[in-house]
């Protein structure tokens, strides 16, 4: 799952779009039916976080980038994440 999250662009030039369910830093469970992985302003591998941003079907970005701890991801592309 983490290797797929690190893929931001597909070979054909389109964004890698997926769905994800996670627990945000306030404790809310959030589900994005369409999202992309974006960069954060700090080293993600040390902080064990990824930047997730909701998007439209055509890849247009919505809202803002959510910092998501990799331990707080519950589902990725409809599959349960087990650590």
PyMOL Python script that loads the backbone (N, CA, C, O; Angstrom):
from pymol import cmd

cmd.read_pdbstr("""\
ATOM      1  N   UNK A   1       0.820  -1.171   0.000  1.00  0.00           N
ATOM      2  CA  UNK A   1       0.000   0.000   0.000  1.00  0.00           C
ATOM      3  C   UNK A   1       0.879   1.255   0.000  1.00  0.00           C
ATOM      4  O   UNK A   1       0.589   2.202  -0.732  1.00  0.00           O
ATOM      5  N   UNK A   2       1.930   1.281   0.795  1.00  0.00           N
ATOM      6  CA  UNK A   2       2.794   2.451   0.861  1.00  0.00           C
ATOM      7  C   UNK A   2       3.521   2.688  -0.460  1.00  0.00           C
ATOM      8  O   UNK A   2       3.733   3.835  -0.852  1.00  0.00           O
ATOM      9  N   UNK A   3       3.904   1.608  -1.151  1.00  0.00           N
ATOM     10  CA  UNK A   3       4.551   1.773  -2.452  1.00  0.00           C
ATOM     11  C   UNK A   3       3.585   2.401  -3.450  1.00  0.00           C
ATOM     12  O   UNK A   3       3.985   3.246  -4.251  1.00  0.00           O
ATOM     13  N   UNK A   4       2.323   1.996  -3.409  1.00  0.00           N
ATOM     14  CA  UNK A   4       1.333   2.587  -4.307  1.00  0.00           C
ATOM     15  C   UNK A   4       1.039   4.031  -3.945  1.00  0.00           C
ATOM     16  O   UNK A   4       0.793   4.845  -4.834  1.00  0.00           O
ATOM     17  N   UNK A   5       1.059   4.375  -2.647  1.00  0.00           N
ATOM     18  CA  UNK A   5       0.843   5.766  -2.245  1.00  0.00           C
ATOM     19  C   UNK A   5       1.973   6.672  -2.736  1.00  0.00           C
ATOM     20  O   UNK A   5       1.747   7.856  -2.986  1.00  0.00           O
ATOM     21  N   UNK A   6       3.165   6.139  -2.873  1.00  0.00           N
ATOM     22  CA  UNK A   6       4.290   6.944  -3.329  1.00  0.00           C
ATOM     23  C   UNK A   6       4.258   7.217  -4.831  1.00  0.00           C
ATOM     24  O   UNK A   6       4.999   8.072  -5.315  1.00  0.00           O
ATOM     25  N   UNK A   7       3.401   6.497  -5.582  1.00  0.00           N
ATOM     26  CA  UNK A   7       3.246   6.746  -7.016  1.00  0.00           C
ATOM     27  C   UNK A   7       2.278   7.908  -7.182  1.00  0.00           C
ATOM     28  O   UNK A   7       1.098   7.791  -6.850  1.00  0.00           O
ATOM     29  N   UNK A   8       2.770   9.018  -7.691  1.00  0.00           N
ATOM     30  CA  UNK A   8       1.916  10.198  -7.842  1.00  0.00           C
ATOM     31  C   UNK A   8       1.377  10.332  -9.262  1.00  0.00           C
ATOM     32  O   UNK A   8       0.273  10.842  -9.450  1.00  0.00           O
ATOM     33  N   UNK A   9       2.128   9.887 -10.264  1.00  0.00           N
ATOM     34  CA  UNK A   9       1.730   9.998 -11.666  1.00  0.00           C
ATOM     35  C   UNK A   9       1.867   8.634 -12.334  1.00  0.00           C
ATOM     36  O   UNK A   9       2.823   7.902 -12.076  1.00  0.00           O
ATOM     37  N   UNK A  10       0.916   8.298 -13.187  1.00  0.00           N
ATOM     38  CA  UNK A  10       0.969   7.071 -13.975  1.00  0.00           C
ATOM     39  C   UNK A  10       1.799   7.317 -15.232  1.00  0.00           C
ATOM     40  O   UNK A  10       2.002   8.472 -15.607  1.00  0.00           O
ATOM     41  N   UNK A  11       2.285   6.263 -15.894  1.00  0.00           N
ATOM     42  CA  UNK A  11       3.087   6.448 -17.105  1.00  0.00           C
ATOM     43  C   UNK A  11       2.360   7.212 -18.226  1.00  0.00           C
ATOM     44  O   UNK A  11       3.008   7.854 -19.054  1.00  0.00           O
ATOM     45  N   UNK A  12       1.020   7.147 -18.256  1.00  0.00           N
ATOM     46  CA  UNK A  12       0.276   7.853 -19.304  1.00  0.00           C
ATOM     47  C   UNK A  12       0.079   9.340 -18.992  1.00  0.00           C
ATOM     48  O   UNK A  12      -0.546  10.052 -19.778  1.00  0.00           O
ATOM     49  N   UNK A  13       0.604   9.823 -17.851  1.00  0.00           N
ATOM     50  CA  UNK A  13       0.518  11.232 -17.509  1.00  0.00           C
ATOM     51  C   UNK A  13      -0.637  11.608 -16.607  1.00  0.00           C
ATOM     52  O   UNK A  13      -0.761  12.769 -16.219  1.00  0.00           O
ATOM     53  N   UNK A  14      -1.492  10.643 -16.260  1.00  0.00           N
ATOM     54  CA  UNK A  14      -2.608  10.903 -15.352  1.00  0.00           C
ATOM     55  C   UNK A  14      -2.182  10.703 -13.907  1.00  0.00           C
ATOM     56  O   UNK A  14      -1.211  10.002 -13.624  1.00  0.00           O
ATOM     57  N   UNK A  15      -2.917  11.324 -13.000  1.00  0.00           N
ATOM     58  CA  UNK A  15      -2.644  11.151 -11.571  1.00  0.00           C
ATOM     59  C   UNK A  15      -3.079   9.759 -11.117  1.00  0.00           C
ATOM     60  O   UNK A  15      -4.018   9.181 -11.663  1.00  0.00           O
ATOM     61  N   UNK A  16      -2.391   9.237 -10.123  1.00  0.00           N
ATOM     62  CA  UNK A  16      -2.778   7.971  -9.486  1.00  0.00           C
ATOM     63  C   UNK A  16      -3.925   8.283  -8.531  1.00  0.00           C
ATOM     64  O   UNK A  16      -3.701   8.895  -7.487  1.00  0.00           O
ATOM     65  N   UNK A  17      -5.156   7.873  -8.870  1.00  0.00           N
ATOM     66  CA  UNK A  17      -6.343   8.164  -8.069  1.00  0.00           C
ATOM     67  C   UNK A  17      -6.764   6.899  -7.342  1.00  0.00           C
ATOM     68  O   UNK A  17      -6.754   5.814  -7.923  1.00  0.00           O
ATOM     69  N   UNK A  18      -7.133   7.031  -6.080  1.00  0.00           N
ATOM     70  CA  UNK A  18      -7.526   5.897  -5.246  1.00  0.00           C
ATOM     71  C   UNK A  18      -8.592   6.357  -4.262  1.00  0.00           C
ATOM     72  O   UNK A  18      -8.888   7.548  -4.169  1.00  0.00           O
ATOM     73  N   UNK A  19      -9.169   5.404  -3.524  1.00  0.00           N
ATOM     74  CA  UNK A  19     -10.048   5.779  -2.410  1.00  0.00           C
ATOM     75  C   UNK A  19      -9.392   5.352  -1.115  1.00  0.00           C
ATOM     76  O   UNK A  19      -8.632   4.384  -1.077  1.00  0.00           O
ATOM     77  N   UNK A  20      -9.697   6.091  -0.044  1.00  0.00           N
ATOM     78  CA  UNK A  20      -9.005   5.855   1.220  1.00  0.00           C
ATOM     79  C   UNK A  20      -9.895   6.228   2.389  1.00  0.00           C
ATOM     80  O   UNK A  20     -10.667   7.183   2.319  1.00  0.00           O
ATOM     81  N   UNK A  21      -9.779   5.468   3.458  1.00  0.00           N
ATOM     82  CA  UNK A  21     -10.452   5.770   4.725  1.00  0.00           C
ATOM     83  C   UNK A  21      -9.378   5.832   5.795  1.00  0.00           C
ATOM     84  O   UNK A  21      -8.550   4.928   5.904  1.00  0.00           O
ATOM     85  N   UNK A  22      -9.390   6.902   6.588  1.00  0.00           N
ATOM     86  CA  UNK A  22      -8.355   7.093   7.590  1.00  0.00           C
ATOM     87  C   UNK A  22      -8.912   7.866   8.780  1.00  0.00           C
ATOM     88  O   UNK A  22     -10.002   8.435   8.714  1.00  0.00           O
ATOM     89  N   UNK A  23      -8.149   7.878   9.863  1.00  0.00           N
ATOM     90  CA  UNK A  23      -8.484   8.651  11.057  1.00  0.00           C
ATOM     91  C   UNK A  23      -7.601   9.891  11.033  1.00  0.00           C
ATOM     92  O   UNK A  23      -6.375   9.782  11.007  1.00  0.00           O
ATOM     93  N   UNK A  24      -8.226  11.083  11.040  1.00  0.00           N
ATOM     94  CA  UNK A  24      -7.427  12.306  10.998  1.00  0.00           C
ATOM     95  C   UNK A  24      -6.912  12.649  12.397  1.00  0.00           C
ATOM     96  O   UNK A  24      -7.201  11.942  13.362  1.00  0.00           O
ATOM     97  N   UNK A  25      -6.148  13.740  12.499  1.00  0.00           N
ATOM     98  CA  UNK A  25      -5.507  14.069  13.771  1.00  0.00           C
ATOM     99  C   UNK A  25      -6.489  14.484  14.853  1.00  0.00           C
ATOM    100  O   UNK A  25      -6.130  14.476  16.031  1.00  0.00           O
ATOM    101  N   UNK A  26      -7.738  14.853  14.490  1.00  0.00           N
ATOM    102  CA  UNK A  26      -8.746  15.191  15.499  1.00  0.00           C
ATOM    103  C   UNK A  26      -9.540  13.963  15.941  1.00  0.00           C
ATOM    104  O   UNK A  26     -10.390  14.067  16.826  1.00  0.00           O
ATOM    105  N   UNK A  27      -9.277  12.806  15.339  1.00  0.00           N
ATOM    106  CA  UNK A  27      -9.947  11.576  15.735  1.00  0.00           C
ATOM    107  C   UNK A  27     -11.155  11.212  14.878  1.00  0.00           C
ATOM    108  O   UNK A  27     -11.801  10.198  15.142  1.00  0.00           O
ATOM    109  N   UNK A  28     -11.481  12.014  13.851  1.00  0.00           N
ATOM    110  CA  UNK A  28     -12.596  11.714  12.954  1.00  0.00           C
ATOM    111  C   UNK A  28     -12.171  10.690  11.912  1.00  0.00           C
ATOM    112  O   UNK A  28     -11.054  10.727  11.395  1.00  0.00           O
ATOM    113  N   UNK A  29     -13.093   9.772  11.617  1.00  0.00           N
ATOM    114  CA  UNK A  29     -12.851   8.839  10.521  1.00  0.00           C
ATOM    115  C   UNK A  29     -13.311   9.526   9.237  1.00  0.00           C
ATOM    116  O   UNK A  29     -14.464   9.943   9.126  1.00  0.00           O
ATOM    117  N   UNK A  30     -12.415   9.637   8.285  1.00  0.00           N
ATOM    118  CA  UNK A  30     -12.724  10.301   7.017  1.00  0.00           C
ATOM    119  C   UNK A  30     -12.596   9.291   5.881  1.00  0.00           C
ATOM    120  O   UNK A  30     -11.731   8.416   5.892  1.00  0.00           O
ATOM    121  N   UNK A  31     -13.485   9.440   4.900  1.00  0.00           N
ATOM    122  CA  UNK A  31     -13.446   8.596   3.710  1.00  0.00           C
ATOM    123  C   UNK A  31     -13.448   9.499   2.487  1.00  0.00           C
ATOM    124  O   UNK A  31     -14.337  10.334   2.326  1.00  0.00           O
ATOM    125  N   UNK A  32     -12.454   9.330   1.630  1.00  0.00           N
ATOM    126  CA  UNK A  32     -12.385  10.053   0.369  1.00  0.00           C
ATOM    127  C   UNK A  32     -12.583   9.035  -0.751  1.00  0.00           C
ATOM    128  O   UNK A  32     -11.721   8.181  -0.958  1.00  0.00           O
ATOM    129  N   UNK A  33     -13.708   9.109  -1.482  1.00  0.00           N
ATOM    130  CA  UNK A  33     -13.921   8.150  -2.570  1.00  0.00           C
ATOM    131  C   UNK A  33     -12.935   8.341  -3.720  1.00  0.00           C
ATOM    132  O   UNK A  33     -12.636   7.393  -4.446  1.00  0.00           O
ATOM    133  N   UNK A  34     -12.434   9.558  -3.886  1.00  0.00           N
ATOM    134  CA  UNK A  34     -11.409   9.837  -4.889  1.00  0.00           C
ATOM    135  C   UNK A  34     -10.365  10.747  -4.257  1.00  0.00           C
ATOM    136  O   UNK A  34     -10.695  11.818  -3.749  1.00  0.00           O
ATOM    137  N   UNK A  35      -9.117  10.324  -4.288  1.00  0.00           N
ATOM    138  CA  UNK A  35      -8.047  11.105  -3.665  1.00  0.00           C
ATOM    139  C   UNK A  35      -6.734  10.853  -4.397  1.00  0.00           C
ATOM    140  O   UNK A  35      -6.584   9.875  -5.129  1.00  0.00           O
ATOM    141  N   UNK A  36      -5.791  11.763  -4.177  1.00  0.00           N
ATOM    142  CA  UNK A  36      -4.442  11.621  -4.723  1.00  0.00           C
ATOM    143  C   UNK A  36      -3.445  11.850  -3.591  1.00  0.00           C
ATOM    144  O   UNK A  36      -3.762  12.489  -2.587  1.00  0.00           O
ATOM    145  N   UNK A  37      -2.251  11.326  -3.764  1.00  0.00           N
ATOM    146  CA  UNK A  37      -1.193  11.532  -2.781  1.00  0.00           C
ATOM    147  C   UNK A  37      -0.402  12.770  -3.182  1.00  0.00           C
ATOM    148  O   UNK A  37      -0.006  12.913  -4.339  1.00  0.00           O
ATOM    149  N   UNK A  38      -0.176  13.653  -2.236  1.00  0.00           N
ATOM    150  CA  UNK A  38       0.564  14.897  -2.482  1.00  0.00           C
ATOM    151  C   UNK A  38       1.710  14.991  -1.488  1.00  0.00           C
ATOM    152  O   UNK A  38       1.732  14.275  -0.486  1.00  0.00           O
ATOM    153  N   UNK A  39       2.640  15.854  -1.760  1.00  0.00           N
ATOM    154  CA  UNK A  39       3.774  16.050  -0.874  1.00  0.00           C
ATOM    155  C   UNK A  39       3.414  16.906   0.332  1.00  0.00           C
ATOM    156  O   UNK A  39       2.448  17.668   0.304  1.00  0.00           O
ATOM    157  N   UNK A  40       4.194  16.770   1.378  1.00  0.00           N
ATOM    158  CA  UNK A  40       4.056  17.606   2.572  1.00  0.00           C
ATOM    159  C   UNK A  40       5.297  18.474   2.700  1.00  0.00           C
ATOM    160  O   UNK A  40       6.271  18.280   1.972  1.00  0.00           O
ATOM    161  N   UNK A  41       5.267  19.415   3.606  1.00  0.00           N
ATOM    162  CA  UNK A  41       6.364  20.371   3.741  1.00  0.00           C
ATOM    163  C   UNK A  41       7.528  19.847   4.571  1.00  0.00           C
ATOM    164  O   UNK A  41       8.474  20.591   4.831  1.00  0.00           O
ATOM    165  N   UNK A  42       7.487  18.610   4.987  1.00  0.00           N
ATOM    166  CA  UNK A  42       8.550  18.036   5.798  1.00  0.00           C
ATOM    167  C   UNK A  42       8.821  16.618   5.321  1.00  0.00           C
ATOM    168  O   UNK A  42       8.092  16.096   4.477  1.00  0.00           O
ATOM    169  N   UNK A  43       9.853  15.996   5.850  1.00  0.00           N
ATOM    170  CA  UNK A  43      10.244  14.664   5.431  1.00  0.00           C
ATOM    171  C   UNK A  43       9.199  13.646   5.867  1.00  0.00           C
ATOM    172  O   UNK A  43       9.037  13.381   7.058  1.00  0.00           O
ATOM    173  N   UNK A  44       8.491  13.078   4.892  1.00  0.00           N
ATOM    174  CA  UNK A  44       7.382  12.179   5.201  1.00  0.00           C
ATOM    175  C   UNK A  44       7.849  10.846   5.766  1.00  0.00           C
ATOM    176  O   UNK A  44       7.156  10.261   6.599  1.00  0.00           O
ATOM    177  N   UNK A  45       9.005  10.351   5.335  1.00  0.00           N
ATOM    178  CA  UNK A  45       9.431   9.037   5.806  1.00  0.00           C
ATOM    179  C   UNK A  45       9.828   9.074   7.277  1.00  0.00           C
ATOM    180  O   UNK A  45       9.605   8.100   7.995  1.00  0.00           O
ATOM    181  N   UNK A  46      10.408  10.175   7.738  1.00  0.00           N
ATOM    182  CA  UNK A  46      10.764  10.294   9.157  1.00  0.00           C
ATOM    183  C   UNK A  46       9.506  10.461  10.005  1.00  0.00           C
ATOM    184  O   UNK A  46       9.398   9.863  11.076  1.00  0.00           O
ATOM    185  N   UNK A  47       8.557  11.268   9.535  1.00  0.00           N
ATOM    186  CA  UNK A  47       7.323  11.528  10.290  1.00  0.00           C
ATOM    187  C   UNK A  47       6.291  10.421  10.113  1.00  0.00           C
ATOM    188  O   UNK A  47       5.265  10.438  10.792  1.00  0.00           O
ATOM    189  N   UNK A  48       6.528   9.456   9.219  1.00  0.00           N
ATOM    190  CA  UNK A  48       5.597   8.357   8.927  1.00  0.00           C
ATOM    191  C   UNK A  48       4.229   8.896   8.534  1.00  0.00           C
ATOM    192  O   UNK A  48       3.205   8.425   9.028  1.00  0.00           O
ATOM    193  N   UNK A  49       4.213   9.880   7.650  1.00  0.00           N
ATOM    194  CA  UNK A  49       2.975  10.476   7.177  1.00  0.00           C
ATOM    195  C   UNK A  49       2.984  10.599   5.661  1.00  0.00           C
ATOM    196  O   UNK A  49       4.036  10.606   5.021  1.00  0.00           O
ATOM    197  N   UNK A  50       1.781  10.696   5.106  1.00  0.00           N
ATOM    198  CA  UNK A  50       1.594  10.967   3.685  1.00  0.00           C
ATOM    199  C   UNK A  50       0.577  12.087   3.561  1.00  0.00           C
ATOM    200  O   UNK A  50      -0.290  12.245   4.421  1.00  0.00           O
ATOM    201  N   UNK A  51       0.682  12.853   2.507  1.00  0.00           N
ATOM    202  CA  UNK A  51      -0.273  13.918   2.234  1.00  0.00           C
ATOM    203  C   UNK A  51      -1.352  13.409   1.299  1.00  0.00           C
ATOM    204  O   UNK A  51      -1.048  12.959   0.194  1.00  0.00           O
ATOM    205  N   UNK A  52      -2.615  13.471   1.723  1.00  0.00           N
ATOM    206  CA  UNK A  52      -3.743  12.983   0.935  1.00  0.00           C
ATOM    207  C   UNK A  52      -4.656  14.155   0.624  1.00  0.00           C
ATOM    208  O   UNK A  52      -5.010  14.928   1.514  1.00  0.00           O
ATOM    209  N   UNK A  53      -5.041  14.288  -0.655  1.00  0.00           N
ATOM    210  CA  UNK A  53      -5.928  15.380  -1.054  1.00  0.00           C
ATOM    211  C   UNK A  53      -7.084  14.810  -1.870  1.00  0.00           C
ATOM    212  O   UNK A  53      -6.862  14.062  -2.822  1.00  0.00           O
ATOM    213  N   UNK A  54      -8.336  15.163  -1.498  1.00  0.00           N
ATOM    214  CA  UNK A  54      -9.481  14.702  -2.293  1.00  0.00           C
ATOM    215  C   UNK A  54      -9.465  15.344  -3.677  1.00  0.00           C
ATOM    216  O   UNK A  54      -8.921  16.433  -3.862  1.00  0.00           O
ATOM    217  N   UNK A  55     -10.069  14.654  -4.648  1.00  0.00           N
ATOM    218  CA  UNK A  55     -10.092  15.167  -6.013  1.00  0.00           C
ATOM    219  C   UNK A  55     -11.382  14.751  -6.708  1.00  0.00           C
ATOM    220  O   UNK A  55     -12.169  13.974  -6.167  1.00  0.00           O
ATOM    221  N   UNK A  56     -11.588  15.273  -7.905  1.00  0.00           N
ATOM    222  CA  UNK A  56     -12.725  14.897  -8.747  1.00  0.00           C
ATOM    223  C   UNK A  56     -12.322  13.725  -9.634  1.00  0.00           C
ATOM    224  O   UNK A  56     -11.164  13.308  -9.642  1.00  0.00           O
ATOM    225  N   UNK A  57     -13.299  13.196 -10.386  1.00  0.00           N
ATOM    226  CA  UNK A  57     -13.018  12.054 -11.252  1.00  0.00           C
ATOM    227  C   UNK A  57     -11.958  12.344 -12.298  1.00  0.00           C
ATOM    228  O   UNK A  57     -11.194  11.455 -12.672  1.00  0.00           O
ATOM    229  N   UNK A  58     -11.905  13.583 -12.775  1.00  0.00           N
ATOM    230  CA  UNK A  58     -10.939  13.921 -13.820  1.00  0.00           C
ATOM    231  C   UNK A  58      -9.576  14.316 -13.254  1.00  0.00           C
ATOM    232  O   UNK A  58      -8.672  14.644 -14.023  1.00  0.00           O
ATOM    233  N   UNK A  59      -9.405  14.292 -11.931  1.00  0.00           N
ATOM    234  CA  UNK A  59      -8.123  14.607 -11.304  1.00  0.00           C
ATOM    235  C   UNK A  59      -8.002  16.023 -10.786  1.00  0.00           C
ATOM    236  O   UNK A  59      -6.971  16.378 -10.215  1.00  0.00           O
ATOM    237  N   UNK A  60      -9.044  16.859 -10.971  1.00  0.00           N
ATOM    238  CA  UNK A  60      -9.007  18.222 -10.424  1.00  0.00           C
ATOM    239  C   UNK A  60      -9.031  18.149  -8.901  1.00  0.00           C
ATOM    240  O   UNK A  60      -9.830  17.412  -8.323  1.00  0.00           O
ATOM    241  N   UNK A  61      -8.167  18.906  -8.261  1.00  0.00           N
ATOM    242  CA  UNK A  61      -7.998  18.836  -6.811  1.00  0.00           C
ATOM    243  C   UNK A  61      -9.077  19.623  -6.080  1.00  0.00           C
ATOM    244  O   UNK A  61      -9.527  20.666  -6.556  1.00  0.00           O
ATOM    245  N   UNK A  62      -9.484  19.121  -4.932  1.00  0.00           N
ATOM    246  CA  UNK A  62     -10.465  19.758  -4.060  1.00  0.00           C
ATOM    247  C   UNK A  62      -9.839  19.985  -2.691  1.00  0.00           C
ATOM    248  O   UNK A  62      -8.841  19.349  -2.353  1.00  0.00           O
ATOM    249  N   UNK A  63     -10.408  20.874  -1.911  1.00  0.00           N
ATOM    250  CA  UNK A  63     -10.074  21.045  -0.497  1.00  0.00           C
ATOM    251  C   UNK A  63      -8.566  21.268  -0.302  1.00  0.00           C
ATOM    252  O   UNK A  63      -7.926  21.915  -1.132  1.00  0.00           O
ATOM    253  N   UNK A  64      -8.007  20.744   0.771  1.00  0.00           N
ATOM    254  CA  UNK A  64      -6.594  20.932   1.086  1.00  0.00           C
ATOM    255  C   UNK A  64      -5.938  19.584   1.316  1.00  0.00           C
ATOM    256  O   UNK A  64      -6.611  18.554   1.341  1.00  0.00           O
ATOM    257  N   UNK A  65      -4.634  19.591   1.483  1.00  0.00           N
ATOM    258  CA  UNK A  65      -3.884  18.356   1.730  1.00  0.00           C
ATOM    259  C   UNK A  65      -4.021  17.986   3.199  1.00  0.00           C
ATOM    260  O   UNK A  65      -3.765  18.809   4.077  1.00  0.00           O
ATOM    261  N   UNK A  66      -4.424  16.750   3.465  1.00  0.00           N
ATOM    262  CA  UNK A  66      -4.551  16.236   4.833  1.00  0.00           C
ATOM    263  C   UNK A  66      -3.310  15.421   5.167  1.00  0.00           C
ATOM    264  O   UNK A  66      -3.005  14.468   4.449  1.00  0.00           O
ATOM    265  N   UNK A  67      -2.576  15.759   6.238  1.00  0.00           N
ATOM    266  CA  UNK A  67      -1.474  14.897   6.659  1.00  0.00           C
ATOM    267  C   UNK A  67      -2.046  13.658   7.350  1.00  0.00           C
ATOM    268  O   UNK A  67      -2.799  13.770   8.318  1.00  0.00           O
ATOM    269  N   UNK A  68      -1.683  12.484   6.848  1.00  0.00           N
ATOM    270  CA  UNK A  68      -2.248  11.234   7.354  1.00  0.00           C
ATOM    271  C   UNK A  68      -1.106  10.351   7.833  1.00  0.00           C
ATOM    272  O   UNK A  68      -0.198  10.031   7.066  1.00  0.00           O
ATOM    273  N   UNK A  69      -1.153   9.957   9.098  1.00  0.00           N
ATOM    274  CA  UNK A  69      -0.180   9.010   9.628  1.00  0.00           C
ATOM    275  C   UNK A  69      -0.425   7.638   9.023  1.00  0.00           C
ATOM    276  O   UNK A  69      -1.573   7.203   8.930  1.00  0.00           O
ATOM    277  N   UNK A  70       0.622   6.954   8.614  1.00  0.00           N
ATOM    278  CA  UNK A  70       0.430   5.661   7.952  1.00  0.00           C
ATOM    279  C   UNK A  70      -0.183   4.625   8.890  1.00  0.00           C
ATOM    280  O   UNK A  70      -0.761   3.642   8.428  1.00  0.00           O
ATOM    281  N   UNK A  71      -0.065   4.831  10.190  1.00  0.00           N
ATOM    282  CA  UNK A  71      -0.686   3.912  11.146  1.00  0.00           C
ATOM    283  C   UNK A  71      -2.181   4.163  11.281  1.00  0.00           C
ATOM    284  O   UNK A  71      -2.893   3.334  11.848  1.00  0.00           O
ATOM    285  N   UNK A  72      -2.672   5.295  10.771  1.00  0.00           N
ATOM    286  CA  UNK A  72      -4.084   5.658  10.898  1.00  0.00           C
ATOM    287  C   UNK A  72      -4.897   5.352   9.646  1.00  0.00           C
ATOM    288  O   UNK A  72      -6.072   5.715   9.583  1.00  0.00           O
ATOM    289  N   UNK A  73      -4.318   4.706   8.662  1.00  0.00           N
ATOM    290  CA  UNK A  73      -5.046   4.349   7.444  1.00  0.00           C
ATOM    291  C   UNK A  73      -5.817   3.063   7.714  1.00  0.00           C
ATOM    292  O   UNK A  73      -5.240   2.054   8.120  1.00  0.00           O
ATOM    293  N   UNK A  74      -7.133   3.112   7.483  1.00  0.00           N
ATOM    294  CA  UNK A  74      -7.995   1.964   7.748  1.00  0.00           C
ATOM    295  C   UNK A  74      -8.269   1.147   6.489  1.00  0.00           C
ATOM    296  O   UNK A  74      -8.261  -0.083   6.532  1.00  0.00           O
ATOM    297  N   UNK A  75      -8.513   1.834   5.357  1.00  0.00           N
ATOM    298  CA  UNK A  75      -8.791   1.159   4.092  1.00  0.00           C
ATOM    299  C   UNK A  75      -8.071   1.865   2.962  1.00  0.00           C
ATOM    300  O   UNK A  75      -7.888   3.082   2.984  1.00  0.00           O
ATOM    301  N   UNK A  76      -7.666   1.084   1.976  1.00  0.00           N
ATOM    302  CA  UNK A  76      -7.054   1.641   0.766  1.00  0.00           C
ATOM    303  C   UNK A  76      -7.626   0.875  -0.415  1.00  0.00           C
ATOM    304  O   UNK A  76      -7.482  -0.345  -0.495  1.00  0.00           O
ATOM    305  N   UNK A  77      -8.270   1.581  -1.329  1.00  0.00           N
ATOM    306  CA  UNK A  77      -8.933   0.976  -2.496  1.00  0.00           C
ATOM    307  C   UNK A  77      -9.875  -0.162  -2.097  1.00  0.00           C
ATOM    308  O   UNK A  77      -9.896  -1.217  -2.731  1.00  0.00           O
ATOM    309  N   UNK A  78     -10.643   0.065  -1.048  1.00  0.00           N
ATOM    310  CA  UNK A  78     -11.648  -0.906  -0.620  1.00  0.00           C
ATOM    311  C   UNK A  78     -11.107  -2.076   0.170  1.00  0.00           C
ATOM    312  O   UNK A  78     -11.886  -2.927   0.601  1.00  0.00           O
ATOM    313  N   UNK A  79      -9.805  -2.154   0.377  1.00  0.00           N
ATOM    314  CA  UNK A  79      -9.227  -3.261   1.126  1.00  0.00           C
ATOM    315  C   UNK A  79      -8.784  -2.773   2.501  1.00  0.00           C
ATOM    316  O   UNK A  79      -8.221  -1.685   2.629  1.00  0.00           O
ATOM    317  N   UNK A  80      -9.040  -3.577   3.521  1.00  0.00           N
ATOM    318  CA  UNK A  80      -8.640  -3.230   4.878  1.00  0.00           C
ATOM    319  C   UNK A  80      -7.119  -3.276   5.003  1.00  0.00           C
ATOM    320  O   UNK A  80      -6.471  -4.192   4.497  1.00  0.00           O
ATOM    321  N   UNK A  81      -6.564  -2.285   5.680  1.00  0.00           N
ATOM    322  CA  UNK A  81      -5.112  -2.207   5.883  1.00  0.00           C
ATOM    323  C   UNK A  81      -4.774  -2.810   7.232  1.00  0.00           C
ATOM    324  O   UNK A  81      -5.314  -2.398   8.259  1.00  0.00           O
ATOM    325  N   UNK A  82      -3.881  -3.784   7.227  1.00  0.00           N
ATOM    326  CA  UNK A  82      -3.450  -4.454   8.450  1.00  0.00           C
ATOM    327  C   UNK A  82      -1.979  -4.163   8.646  1.00  0.00           C
ATOM    328  O   UNK A  82      -1.169  -4.384   7.745  1.00  0.00           O
ATOM    329  N   UNK A  83      -1.632  -3.668   9.819  1.00  0.00           N
ATOM    330  CA  UNK A  83      -0.229  -3.356  10.104  1.00  0.00           C
ATOM    331  C   UNK A  83       0.463  -4.494  10.798  1.00  0.00           C
ATOM    332  O   UNK A  83       1.649  -4.396  11.111  1.00  0.00           O
TER     333      UNK A  83
END
""", "prot")
cmd.dss("prot")
cmd.show_as("cartoon", "prot")
cmd.util.cbc("prot")
cmd.orient("prot")
